[in-house]
Amino acid sequence: MNFIQVIFLITAAALLVYLFFVLMKGEEL
């Protein structure tokens, strides 16, 4: 994989984790 793909995967994973915690807490930010 190239650099851009790695950055995209890391960003996507971070967003998924963030959304998961927001849904678990029931908070809308």
ZIPECOR-V257923 format. One record per residue. N is the residue number from 0. SS is DSSP state (hx for helix, st for strand, lp for the rest). PHI is phi in radians with two decimals (none if undefined). Layout:
# ZIPECOR-V257923
n;ss;phi
N;SS;PHI
N;SS;PHI
This chain:
# ZIPECOR-V257923
n;ss;phi
0;lp;none
1;lp;-1.63
2;hx;-1.06
3;hx;-1.11
4;hx;-1.13
5;hx;-1.10
6;hx;-1.06
7;hx;-1.10
8;hx;-1.13
9;hx;-1.12
10;hx;-1.12
11;hx;-1.10
12;hx;-1.11
13;hx;-1.11
14;hx;-1.15
15;hx;-1.12
16;hx;-1.12
17;hx;-1.06
18;hx;-1.10
19;hx;-1.06
20;hx;-1.18
21;hx;-1.10
22;hx;-1.19
23;hx;-1.15
24;hx;-1.40
25;lp;1.27
26;lp;-1.81
27;lp;-2.00
28;lp;-1.89
